[in-house]
Amino acid sequence: MNVSRKLGILVFCAVPAIVGGGIVYALFNSYPTVLVYEILLLLTAGAFFSR
C-alpha cells in the first residue's frame, strides 16, 4: 500500500472522528463516551493503516 493511500485512509477516518464525536456527545452528554468512540475509531483506522 503506498503512502497516498495510507494518508487517504487517515483522512477518511478523521472526518468521522470530528463529526461523530460531536454526535456522540450530543446523544450522551458525556466526554468519556466520546473517548471510547474515538479509541474504537482509532483502533479501526490502525487496523486498516497497518495492512
N, C-alpha and C positions, 0 to 999 in steps of 0.2 A: 504494500500500500504506500503510495507516495505522500509527500508532505502536504500537498494541496488538499488531498482527500482527507487526511487526518485533521487539518485545520477546518475543513468544511464540516466535519462531524462535530468538532468542538463548538463551532458557531451554531450549528443546528441544535445542540443541547443547551446553549447559553440562552436562547430565546425562551424556551420553556422554564428555565431557571428563574428568569426575571418575571415573566408574566405569570407563570404557575405559582411562584412564591407569593405573589400578591393575591392570587385567587385563593390559595390555601389559607393565607392569613385572614382574608375576608370571611371565609367559611368558618374557621375555628377560633379566630381571635387569640392565637397563641403562637409565640415565636418558637417554642420547642417543636411544635408540629411542622412549622416551616423548615426547621433544621433537619428533621427526619426526612422530609420531602427532598431537600437539597442533597442530603447524603445518598439517598436512593438514586437520585438522578446522576450524581457524581459517579457512583459505582457502575451504573449502566453505561455512562459515557466512557468510563475507564475500560470497560469490557470491550466496547467497540474500538476504542483507540488502541488497545493492546494487540488487536489482531493484525 
